Amino acid sequence: MSTATRVQAHHLATAITRTKPHISKDDTLDVLNGIHFETNGNYLYTIATDRYTFAINRTDVVNGQPWTAHLREDDIPIVLAWLDRHDEDAYIEINTEAVGSRTDLVLSSLIGTLRSSDPTVNRRHFPDWRTMVRKILATDQAVNPLTAFNSRYLARFKVIGSVLHSWQAGPRKPLVLTDNRDFIGLVMPAPDEKVTRDGLVDNWAWHLKRTEANVLGASFDLTVEYRDRHGDPWRYSGKDGQYGEPLMELVGIDDDPWPLLKVIDTYGPLSKDEPIAA
């Protein structure tokens, strides 16, 4: 049975470009080695995933009956080059044709016809993307202490070319990315169980400390320790008080830090000592 769906050339090119970075390179998962095309007669959905990321693009179409097809990764450069020969507002007619046990994707326009024949059969087992995304979106957003993501996977979304909105349902849950128009994507968390938020904060805390403070008209170098009049060492704790005053701690004593002005008033004068070790 032949079907027909009409879509503008630049919209189809955009849909393919947005989803192709997410195609799987695993040749044992042939169902993921390309872009899944699906239409309900009103929208054309292009979907690709390698299980680490998921990309779904939605495009308005004209007419057509519901159908599904598969565009092989090897054919994508040819299809994009063919689409680039069209004016932006030119319409492409998409047909699917049953050829034996496979379904071919046929693109037609005023300048010619292009066919993508996929020798792999049984595309019925492409992941149930609607159910998966629906469940993720239905989950209430939770506080997320820490989740790791692979930067290479995040880079796949740069082709969207717009601001992306994001959220997670909870720690170590997929990151949802959407442009609030026609694209939604998922990024799966990267395994990194040994890293903690406190550890990441500590890794930068020393480098982000204040280095100087002005108290009573005098400048204090906060990268060194100070000796009070009794010879006891004080150093900047890395924390500031409610009004931004540096809080000092007595070295070797586990106690609440004191504002620098209070240390000066109580135990001053203070004299410079050794630099604080990193």
Backbone bond lengths (Angstrom), bond angles and torsions (degrees), N, CA, C in turn:
res aa  C-N    CA-C-N  psi(-1)  N-CA   C-N-CA  omega(-1)  CA-C   N-CA-C  phi
1 M - - - 1.466 - - 1.525 109.75 -
2 S 1.329 118.18 132.88 1.456 122.57 179.68 1.523 109.66 -94.65
3 T 1.307 116.27 140.62 1.466 122.19 177.07 1.523 107.75 -122.99
4 A 1.317 117.66 163.95 1.465 120.62 179.42 1.515 109.73 -145.29
5 T 1.339 115.73 131.39 1.454 122.77 176.66 1.520 107.45 -134.81
6 R 1.328 117.79 136.45 1.458 121.70 -179.21 1.530 110.29 -109.64
7 V 1.338 114.94 134.00 1.452 121.27 -179.51 1.522 108.11 -147.66
8 Q 1.331 116.97 147.52 1.455 119.81 179.47 1.535 110.95 -69.13
9 A 1.318 115.93 145.70 1.466 121.62 -173.43 1.522 112.30 -58.83
10 H 1.342 117.41 -45.41 1.466 118.31 -176.34 1.529 111.63 -71.58
11 H 1.329 117.87 -27.79 1.464 120.16 175.52 1.525 110.82 -68.91
12 L 1.324 116.58 -39.57 1.460 120.12 178.63 1.524 110.41 -67.78
13 A 1.329 117.46 -41.13 1.462 120.73 178.18 1.526 110.96 -62.77
14 T 1.340 116.49 -40.59 1.464 120.47 178.43 1.522 110.96 -63.85
15 A 1.320 116.66 -42.77 1.469 120.77 -179.88 1.522 111.24 -60.68
16 I 1.319 116.90 -41.84 1.467 121.03 179.89 1.532 110.57 -69.34
17 T 1.333 116.37 -44.29 1.463 120.93 -178.31 1.524 111.58 -62.70
18 R 1.312 116.78 -36.87 1.461 120.28 -178.41 1.527 112.84 -70.60
19 T 1.300 117.45 -29.87 1.465 119.79 -174.07 1.533 114.01 -100.09
20 K 1.317 118.58 -21.93 1.466 119.40 -173.13 1.535 114.22 -64.15
21 P 1.372 121.14 -28.21 1.466 118.36 177.86 1.531 113.92 -63.52
22 H 1.322 117.33 -13.47 1.470 121.23 -174.48 1.534 112.95 -100.49
23 I 1.326 116.88 3.79 1.471 121.10 -179.97 1.523 110.03 -66.54
24 S 1.314 116.76 139.17 1.459 121.76 179.34 1.525 111.19 -75.67
25 K 1.336 115.09 140.75 1.467 121.59 175.74 1.534 111.58 -95.91
26 D 1.310 116.39 -0.47 1.467 121.52 -178.55 1.525 109.50 -76.70
27 D 1.344 117.06 108.86 1.461 119.46 -175.49 1.521 113.34 -74.55
28 T 1.335 116.83 -2.16 1.471 118.97 173.89 1.523 110.93 -88.53
29 L 1.336 116.41 -5.73 1.472 121.45 179.16 1.522 107.89 -118.67
30 D 1.348 115.61 67.14 1.452 119.52 -173.24 1.524 112.84 -59.79
31 V 1.327 117.31 -26.65 1.457 119.83 -179.58 1.529 112.08 -66.34
32 L 1.346 116.11 -19.23 1.463 121.11 -179.47 1.524 112.32 -103.02
33 N 1.335 117.38 0.73 1.473 121.19 -176.97 1.523 112.38 -86.20
34 G 1.304 116.95 48.56 1.454 121.72 179.98 1.513 109.87 171.76
35 I 1.332 115.53 -167.01 1.464 121.61 179.26 1.517 109.06 -107.33
36 H 1.310 115.48 129.18 1.459 122.35 177.50 1.528 108.33 -84.33
37 F 1.320 117.22 124.42 1.468 123.23 176.60 1.525 108.58 -103.96
38 E 1.322 114.46 136.37 1.459 118.90 179.48 1.523 108.52 -150.90
39 T 1.318 117.10 136.71 1.460 120.03 176.45 1.521 110.60 -136.50
40 N 1.331 114.62 148.34 1.464 120.70 175.68 1.528 110.75 -108.64
41 G 1.328 115.79 11.37 1.459 120.63 -178.55 1.511 113.50 96.80
42 N 1.332 117.30 -20.28 1.464 121.99 178.96 1.532 112.40 -111.44
43 Y 1.338 115.20 -34.97 1.461 121.25 -178.74 1.519 109.61 -131.76
44 L 1.322 114.52 147.66 1.457 120.94 170.65 1.521 107.16 -103.65
45 Y 1.322 116.24 125.66 1.462 121.95 177.93 1.524 108.47 -106.76
46 T 1.319 115.84 129.00 1.464 120.81 172.23 1.523 107.02 -114.28
47 I 1.320 116.49 127.15 1.464 121.45 -172.38 1.521 109.30 -133.03
48 A 1.333 115.53 137.86 1.462 120.73 174.95 1.525 108.75 -145.46
49 T 1.329 115.38 147.95 1.466 120.37 178.50 1.521 110.27 -158.31
50 D 1.317 115.46 148.19 1.462 120.88 168.97 1.528 109.66 -118.21
51 R 1.326 115.54 15.68 1.466 125.61 179.79 1.528 112.82 80.90
52 Y 1.336 117.88 -15.45 1.467 121.03 174.14 1.527 110.49 -90.98
53 T 1.324 115.46 -35.94 1.460 121.29 173.53 1.522 108.57 -133.88
54 F 1.317 115.10 160.03 1.460 122.07 -178.06 1.524 107.47 -137.45
55 A 1.331 117.94 130.56 1.464 120.95 179.72 1.521 109.92 -128.38
56 I 1.329 115.58 131.96 1.464 121.80 179.94 1.522 107.70 -132.62
57 N 1.320 116.54 121.06 1.463 120.57 177.20 1.526 109.37 -116.19
58 R 1.326 115.99 143.53 1.462 122.95 -176.72 1.525 108.95 -119.61
59 T 1.337 116.47 130.61 1.461 121.45 -177.72 1.519 109.89 -132.51
60 D 1.325 116.90 133.86 1.466 120.86 174.67 1.531 110.00 -65.10
61 V 1.332 115.47 138.78 1.461 120.07 177.51 1.528 109.19 -130.15
62 V 1.318 115.02 169.00 1.458 121.77 179.23 1.523 108.51 -114.05
63 N 1.339 115.46 125.18 1.471 121.84 176.40 1.535 111.48 61.22
64 G 1.309 115.49 -157.01 1.450 120.33 177.19 1.507 113.65 92.21
65 Q 1.325 114.99 154.05 1.459 123.45 175.92 1.530 108.68 -104.51
66 P 1.317 117.59 158.79 1.470 119.44 177.76 1.529 111.15 -60.53
67 W 1.323 115.95 137.54 1.458 120.87 176.29 1.523 109.70 -160.70
68 T 1.304 116.95 165.83 1.459 123.21 173.84 1.524 108.71 -133.03
69 A 1.321 116.10 150.74 1.460 121.06 177.85 1.525 108.30 -157.23
70 H 1.328 115.07 176.28 1.459 121.11 -176.13 1.526 109.25 -133.75
71 L 1.330 116.69 129.39 1.459 121.64 175.58 1.519 108.07 -105.07
72 R 1.319 116.04 115.36 1.461 120.79 -178.51 1.524 110.88 -65.53
73 E 1.324 116.26 145.28 1.463 120.80 179.78 1.531 110.76 -58.93
74 D 1.336 117.51 -39.24 1.469 120.62 -178.69 1.524 112.47 -61.62
75 D 1.327 117.70 -25.39 1.465 121.20 -177.16 1.529 112.95 -89.44
76 I 1.331 117.29 -11.49 1.468 120.16 -174.03 1.527 112.89 -61.49
77 P 1.341 120.75 -46.06 1.469 118.80 178.95 1.529 112.74 -58.77
78 I 1.332 116.59 -37.80 1.461 120.74 179.55 1.530 110.09 -66.38
79 V 1.319 116.44 -43.94 1.465 120.98 -179.15 1.530 110.59 -64.41
80 L 1.333 117.40 -44.46 1.463 120.05 -179.48 1.531 111.24 -64.88
81 A 1.322 116.70 -39.72 1.466 119.72 177.88 1.531 110.84 -64.14
82 W 1.328 116.49 -39.15 1.467 121.34 178.62 1.527 110.62 -65.92
83 L 1.325 116.79 -43.25 1.458 120.73 179.09 1.530 111.20 -64.83
84 D 1.331 116.62 -33.38 1.461 120.84 -178.34 1.537 112.33 -66.98
85 R 1.303 117.16 -17.22 1.466 121.15 178.76 1.529 111.90 -78.57
86 H 1.322 117.37 -9.16 1.457 122.05 -177.11 1.525 111.44 -94.89
87 D 1.317 116.11 153.51 1.453 120.67 167.69 1.527 108.59 -64.26
88 E 1.333 117.27 152.71 1.463 120.62 -175.80 1.521 112.60 -59.07
89 D 1.314 117.19 -37.01 1.468 119.78 -176.47 1.525 113.01 -91.52
90 A 1.348 116.82 6.31 1.467 119.39 177.60 1.523 109.96 -70.35
91 Y 1.316 115.86 144.92 1.457 119.94 -179.25 1.529 110.75 -97.63
92 I 1.322 113.85 141.28 1.462 122.09 175.14 1.521 107.80 -110.31
93 E 1.301 116.10 135.49 1.462 120.57 174.53 1.519 108.60 -99.60
94 I 1.319 115.41 124.22 1.466 120.76 -179.76 1.521 108.94 -105.09
95 N 1.307 115.80 124.51 1.456 122.22 175.66 1.515 109.44 -119.05
96 T 1.288 116.24 151.22 1.463 121.22 168.55 1.519 107.34 -117.74
97 E 1.311 115.07 136.14 1.454 119.99 -178.83 1.522 110.07 -127.79
98 A 1.293 115.41 130.15 1.462 120.78 176.03 1.521 108.40 -76.96
99 V 1.333 115.51 122.73 1.460 121.43 177.96 1.527 106.69 -126.70
100 G 1.314 115.42 99.41 1.463 119.00 -174.36 1.512 110.34 64.76
101 S 1.331 115.76 -123.47 1.461 120.43 -178.27 1.525 112.47 -97.74
102 R 1.326 117.54 8.87 1.460 120.03 -179.85 1.529 110.15 -119.49
103 T 1.339 114.68 169.23 1.465 121.34 175.85 1.520 108.59 -121.26
104 D 1.331 116.71 123.44 1.454 121.38 179.76 1.524 110.19 -95.25
105 L 1.326 114.78 148.47 1.453 121.96 176.39 1.526 107.31 -101.57
106 V 1.333 116.70 122.63 1.458 121.69 -175.87 1.525 109.19 -120.82
107 L 1.344 116.21 121.87 1.462 122.45 179.06 1.523 108.79 -107.83
108 S 1.329 116.36 129.75 1.465 120.74 -177.92 1.515 110.54 -131.61
109 S 1.326 115.48 147.15 1.465 121.59 176.24 1.520 108.06 -155.74
110 L 1.329 115.58 -172.99 1.456 119.86 -179.83 1.525 112.65 -67.82
111 I 1.332 117.14 -19.73 1.459 119.03 -177.86 1.528 112.92 -97.59
112 G 1.347 117.84 -3.42 1.450 118.50 177.08 1.513 113.83 146.73
113 T 1.322 114.53 -167.93 1.464 121.94 -176.68 1.524 109.79 -129.23
114 L 1.337 115.32 142.05 1.466 121.64 177.60 1.511 108.12 -131.12
115 R 1.337 115.66 133.70 1.464 120.70 -177.35 1.526 109.80 -120.78
116 S 1.331 115.32 135.72 1.462 121.57 172.94 1.518 108.04 -114.00
117 S 1.325 115.02 110.59 1.462 120.55 -178.60 1.514 109.25 -103.13
118 D 1.303 115.55 121.42 1.451 120.74 -178.83 1.520 109.54 -105.97
119 P 1.340 118.08 114.26 1.463 119.71 -177.95 1.517 114.01 -70.83
120 T 1.345 116.38 -15.58 1.461 119.43 -179.68 1.525 109.70 -80.38
121 V 1.295 115.99 134.78 1.460 120.65 -178.83 1.521 110.33 -106.51
122 N 1.309 115.60 -179.25 1.466 122.85 175.16 1.524 112.55 65.08
123 R 1.328 116.52 50.46 1.451 121.46 176.98 1.528 111.94 -77.38
124 R 1.318 116.74 0.40 1.469 119.81 -178.56 1.517 111.65 -62.32
125 H 1.330 117.96 -19.52 1.454 120.70 -173.79 1.520 113.24 -96.13
126 F 1.327 117.53 20.98 1.459 118.89 170.99 1.529 107.78 -61.79
127 P 1.349 117.50 143.06 1.474 119.63 -175.79 1.527 113.33 -51.16
128 D 1.327 115.06 144.71 1.466 121.60 178.64 1.528 108.20 -75.75
129 W 1.341 116.04 81.34 1.457 121.04 -172.36 1.520 112.99 -66.30
130 R 1.325 117.78 -32.06 1.469 120.01 -179.36 1.526 111.23 -64.63
131 T 1.316 116.39 -47.80 1.471 120.28 -178.59 1.520 110.66 -64.07
132 M 1.324 117.32 -43.17 1.457 121.17 -178.06 1.526 111.46 -62.73
133 V 1.321 117.11 -50.00 1.460 120.29 -178.00 1.528 110.71 -68.74
134 R 1.329 117.03 -37.70 1.468 120.30 179.62 1.531 110.65 -60.05
135 K 1.317 117.41 -41.63 1.467 120.81 179.95 1.524 110.97 -66.37
136 I 1.329 116.67 -40.12 1.462 120.00 -179.84 1.528 110.60 -65.87
137 L 1.320 117.25 -43.12 1.458 120.61 -178.66 1.527 112.59 -70.54
138 A 1.326 116.67 -24.76 1.464 120.14 -178.63 1.524 112.45 -81.14
139 T 1.329 117.30 -12.04 1.462 121.06 -178.37 1.518 110.01 -82.10
140 D 1.331 116.37 133.10 1.459 120.81 178.59 1.522 110.45 -63.14
141 Q 1.322 115.56 144.11 1.452 120.19 177.97 1.518 109.70 -72.00
142 A 1.339 115.68 137.02 1.463 120.66 -178.08 1.529 109.38 -119.06
143 V 1.336 114.80 167.94 1.459 120.04 174.88 1.523 108.38 -68.44
144 N 1.325 116.46 133.24 1.458 121.04 -176.24 1.531 110.58 -114.40
145 P 1.335 117.82 97.70 1.462 119.55 -179.33 1.529 112.72 -59.26
146 L 1.317 118.03 -45.97 1.458 120.71 -178.00 1.522 109.98 -167.84
147 T 1.325 116.52 132.98 1.453 122.36 173.93 1.521 107.92 -142.45
148 A 1.329 116.58 139.73 1.459 121.41 179.52 1.526 110.18 -103.39
149 F 1.346 116.20 142.42 1.458 121.82 176.32 1.525 109.43 -133.62
150 N 1.316 115.43 142.81 1.459 121.24 178.83 1.530 109.27 -74.62
151 S 1.328 117.45 123.85 1.465 120.78 -176.56 1.525 112.09 -64.70
152 R 1.333 117.68 -27.33 1.462 119.83 177.67 1.517 110.81 -65.27
153 Y 1.308 116.71 -35.51 1.461 120.33 179.42 1.530 110.84 -73.00
154 L 1.316 116.34 -38.03 1.465 119.45 178.24 1.527 110.81 -64.19
155 A 1.335 116.55 -33.48 1.468 120.68 -178.55 1.528 112.05 -64.41
156 R 1.310 117.32 -20.83 1.462 119.83 -179.92 1.532 112.39 -63.66
157 F 1.317 116.38 -20.26 1.463 120.12 -174.15 1.533 112.74 -91.02
158 K 1.333 117.59 0.88 1.465 119.12 -178.23 1.523 111.62 -66.43
159 V 1.324 118.33 -21.98 1.470 120.35 -178.57 1.527 111.98 -72.89
160 I 1.319 117.86 -10.98 1.462 119.88 179.17 1.521 109.84 -64.82
161 G 1.325 116.25 -32.95 1.450 120.39 172.74 1.511 115.11 68.71
162 S 1.297 118.39 29.01 1.457 120.94 178.23 1.521 109.17 -153.41
163 V 1.318 115.72 174.84 1.462 120.11 175.38 1.522 108.79 -68.45
164 L 1.318 116.34 133.84 1.457 120.92 178.12 1.523 109.63 -108.66
165 H 1.324 116.80 137.40 1.455 122.69 175.11 1.532 107.41 -97.09
166 S 1.327 115.96 143.36 1.469 118.44 -175.55 1.516 111.68 -140.15
167 W 1.315 114.93 154.88 1.463 122.38 171.89 1.521 109.11 -164.84
168 Q 1.331 114.87 168.53 1.469 122.41 176.31 1.514 109.14 -131.66
169 A 1.316 115.46 152.88 1.463 120.12 176.22 1.515 111.43 -80.23
170 G 1.331 117.60 -16.93 1.455 120.80 -178.79 1.512 110.35 171.55
171 P 1.342 116.91 177.16 1.462 120.86 179.01 1.524 111.72 -56.96
172 R 1.333 115.92 135.38 1.465 122.30 177.13 1.526 112.53 60.06
173 K 1.311 116.21 30.42 1.461 122.84 173.70 1.533 108.37 -105.18
174 P 1.334 117.67 160.34 1.470 119.14 179.80 1.521 112.05 -57.47
175 L 1.329 115.65 143.98 1.451 122.10 174.05 1.522 107.81 -86.96
176 V 1.333 116.05 124.16 1.465 121.51 178.27 1.522 108.36 -90.92
177 L 1.338 116.41 131.56 1.458 122.17 177.85 1.525 108.91 -127.25
178 T 1.318 117.47 126.54 1.465 120.74 179.37 1.514 110.12 -144.39
179 D 1.336 115.94 147.30 1.462 120.08 177.97 1.520 111.52 -94.03
180 N 1.327 117.21 7.25 1.464 123.56 179.18 1.522 112.12 65.85
181 R 1.348 116.12 18.07 1.459 119.28 177.05 1.536 109.02 -131.51
182 D 1.322 116.32 -88.98 1.462 119.49 -171.13 1.517 114.18 -122.00
183 F 1.338 117.44 12.69 1.463 119.06 -177.33 1.515 110.66 -134.37
184 I 1.336 115.44 139.71 1.464 121.29 170.69 1.518 107.83 -141.83
185 G 1.313 115.96 139.21 1.453 120.59 -178.91 1.518 111.68 -139.96
186 L 1.317 115.36 164.98 1.463 122.38 179.01 1.526 109.18 -131.85
187 V 1.323 115.80 141.84 1.461 121.73 172.90 1.521 107.62 -122.97
188 M 1.328 115.93 123.56 1.453 119.81 -179.58 1.535 110.55 -78.77
189 P 1.334 118.12 144.27 1.473 120.78 -179.50 1.520 111.55 -63.56
190 A 1.326 115.28 150.08 1.457 121.09 174.77 1.521 108.71 -91.91
191 P 1.331 118.25 138.98 1.467 120.26 178.68 1.519 111.19 -67.77
192 D 1.302 116.93 120.94 1.469 121.78 -179.84 1.522 108.58 -157.15
193 E 1.315 115.93 58.57 1.462 121.67 -169.98 1.530 113.61 -66.98
194 K 1.342 118.27 -24.72 1.461 120.47 -173.48 1.526 113.13 -82.30
195 V 1.329 117.20 -15.34 1.462 120.43 -177.82 1.526 109.84 -86.06
196 T 1.317 116.20 136.41 1.463 121.48 177.57 1.526 109.48 -120.49
197 R 1.318 115.16 158.91 1.465 119.47 178.20 1.526 110.33 -63.22
198 D 1.332 117.18 -41.99 1.461 120.61 179.75 1.527 110.59 -60.21
199 G 1.321 116.02 -39.59 1.456 119.66 179.14 1.519 112.29 -65.08
200 L 1.333 116.16 -40.61 1.459 120.33 178.95 1.532 110.98 -66.84
201 V 1.332 116.20 -39.04 1.468 120.29 178.28 1.527 110.19 -65.52
202 D 1.333 116.56 -44.68 1.465 120.58 -179.55 1.521 111.38 -62.17
203 N 1.325 116.58 -32.76 1.458 120.98 -178.71 1.531 112.06 -61.99
204 W 1.349 116.69 -26.03 1.460 121.13 -177.94 1.519 113.93 -112.73
205 A 1.330 116.44 -13.00 1.461 119.81 -171.75 1.525 112.54 -56.00
206 W 1.334 117.35 -46.25 1.466 119.77 -176.63 1.526 110.86 -63.87
207 H 1.348 116.88 -37.33 1.462 121.05 -177.51 1.524 112.45 -72.47
208 L 1.337 116.54 -17.64 1.452 120.49 -177.10 1.530 113.22 -103.25
209 K 1.341 115.78 2.59 1.456 119.11 -179.24 1.525 111.81 -65.83
210 R 1.314 115.00 153.14 1.458 119.97 171.91 1.527 109.32 -64.93
211 T 1.298 115.63 147.83 1.466 119.64 -179.54 1.527 112.64 -110.58
212 E 1.337 117.13 -10.47 1.454 119.35 -175.56 1.525 110.48 -153.21
213 A 1.312 116.12 149.34 1.467 121.76 175.95 1.522 108.94 -145.72
214 N 1.322 116.44 148.30 1.462 121.86 177.02 1.522 109.07 -113.10
215 V 1.323 115.39 121.55 1.460 121.66 -179.25 1.529 108.54 -132.15
216 L 1.321 116.52 125.38 1.465 122.56 179.10 1.521 111.40 53.78
217 G 1.351 115.51 36.84 1.456 119.64 177.16 1.512 114.69 82.34
218 A 1.326 117.51 -2.98 1.465 120.94 -179.84 1.527 109.68 -106.74
219 S 1.327 116.25 145.99 1.460 121.89 179.67 1.524 109.39 -95.96
220 F 1.342 114.99 133.16 1.459 120.54 -179.99 1.530 109.54 -118.32
221 D 1.318 115.61 128.08 1.457 122.42 176.37 1.538 108.03 -81.15
222 L 1.333 116.67 112.99 1.464 120.10 -175.61 1.524 112.99 -86.52
223 T 1.334 117.50 4.62 1.468 120.02 177.54 1.523 111.95 -92.87
224 V 1.339 116.92 -0.24 1.468 120.51 179.86 1.523 109.63 -121.32
225 E 1.320 115.70 163.02 1.458 121.03 173.13 1.533 109.04 -86.30
226 Y 1.330 114.79 158.61 1.457 120.86 178.24 1.520 109.24 -125.84
227 R 1.320 116.12 145.12 1.471 122.00 174.41 1.526 108.63 -103.82
228 D 1.367 114.43 131.43 1.462 117.37 176.67 1.526 109.41 -83.80
229 R 1.314 118.02 -174.56 1.464 120.56 -174.33 1.528 112.73 -68.60
230 H 1.352 115.87 -14.09 1.469 119.75 176.91 1.527 111.56 -94.80
231 G 1.334 116.10 -3.34 1.465 119.43 -179.42 1.509 113.70 90.29
232 D 1.324 118.14 3.75 1.463 120.83 179.83 1.540 110.28 -80.34
233 P 1.348 115.76 140.10 1.475 119.36 -176.50 1.540 112.80 -87.42
234 W 1.328 115.25 135.93 1.459 122.33 175.57 1.534 108.65 -123.50
235 R 1.318 114.53 149.63 1.466 118.48 176.19 1.537 109.55 -147.43
236 Y 1.319 113.84 159.33 1.464 120.87 179.21 1.528 108.97 -67.60
237 S 1.331 116.21 131.04 1.469 121.40 -176.05 1.528 113.07 -80.17
238 G 1.333 115.97 -11.85 1.466 119.02 -174.51 1.515 112.55 89.60
239 K 1.326 116.09 -0.61 1.463 121.28 -179.98 1.522 110.08 -117.60
240 D 1.331 114.50 156.47 1.458 120.41 178.72 1.517 110.08 -122.33
241 G 1.331 115.13 154.06 1.448 120.56 179.56 1.519 112.45 -78.73
242 Q 1.312 115.66 -175.98 1.455 122.55 -176.09 1.522 112.71 -57.85
243 Y 1.324 116.49 -33.51 1.468 120.73 -176.62 1.532 111.67 -105.80
244 G 1.335 116.37 18.10 1.451 120.74 176.30 1.507 115.45 87.49
245 E 1.350 118.04 4.21 1.456 119.79 -179.27 1.541 109.74 -75.38
246 P 1.340 118.42 137.98 1.465 120.17 179.27 1.521 111.47 -65.91
247 L 1.327 115.91 138.71 1.464 121.39 179.05 1.513 109.22 -101.48
248 M 1.328 115.87 129.18 1.455 122.45 -176.23 1.521 110.56 -105.39
249 E 1.338 115.73 146.79 1.462 120.04 177.57 1.522 109.27 -121.12
250 L 1.330 114.78 145.13 1.454 121.18 176.72 1.519 107.74 -80.61
251 V 1.322 116.92 119.67 1.464 121.78 -174.02 1.526 110.54 -59.28
252 G 1.335 115.22 128.03 1.464 121.03 176.93 1.512 114.18 86.79
253 I 1.327 118.42 -2.08 1.463 122.58 -178.93 1.529 108.74 -114.65
254 D 1.310 116.40 124.06 1.463 121.77 179.38 1.521 109.32 -86.65
255 D 1.290 116.33 90.34 1.462 121.39 -176.96 1.527 108.23 -148.49
256 D 1.320 117.30 166.78 1.455 120.92 178.16 1.524 109.73 -63.76
257 P 1.334 117.73 140.16 1.466 119.86 178.70 1.525 111.98 -69.21
258 W 1.328 114.63 155.59 1.455 121.66 -178.94 1.528 109.86 -109.82
259 P 1.333 118.02 146.20 1.464 119.89 171.02 1.525 110.00 -60.68
260 L 1.319 116.45 143.41 1.461 120.68 -177.31 1.530 111.61 -56.56
261 L 1.333 117.55 -40.60 1.460 120.48 -179.59 1.528 111.29 -61.89
262 K 1.345 116.93 -37.99 1.468 120.37 179.32 1.522 110.80 -67.26
263 V 1.350 116.19 -38.11 1.466 119.32 177.65 1.527 110.02 -62.92
264 I 1.334 116.35 -42.07 1.464 120.51 -179.55 1.526 110.06 -64.17
265 D 1.352 115.70 -46.89 1.468 119.58 -178.13 1.523 112.22 -64.18
266 T 1.338 117.11 -35.60 1.465 120.86 -173.32 1.524 112.35 -89.01
267 Y 1.347 116.86 -40.44 1.468 119.63 -172.56 1.530 113.73 -124.60
268 G 1.336 116.80 6.55 1.443 118.85 -177.59 1.511 113.40 -71.66
269 P 1.308 115.99 171.68 1.473 126.18 2.15 1.533 112.43 -75.05
270 L 1.354 114.91 160.54 1.457 121.30 179.06 1.527 109.81 -104.91
271 S 1.317 115.91 141.69 1.463 120.84 177.87 1.523 109.17 -121.67
272 K 1.333 115.58 143.47 1.457 121.20 -178.87 1.515 110.60 -64.13
273 D 1.352 113.45 143.67 1.465 119.41 177.03 1.520 108.44 -127.05
274 E 1.324 118.17 -139.65 1.454 123.02 -175.55 1.538 111.43 -80.11
275 P 1.355 117.30 151.71 1.470 119.48 172.55 1.516 111.78 -59.55
276 I 1.298 116.49 147.33 1.467 121.84 178.61 1.524 108.85 -73.08
277 A 1.320 117.41 130.35 1.476 121.42 179.57 1.512 110.14 -69.10
278 A 1.315 116.10 142.36 1.479 121.30 -179.98 1.511 110.39 -70.04
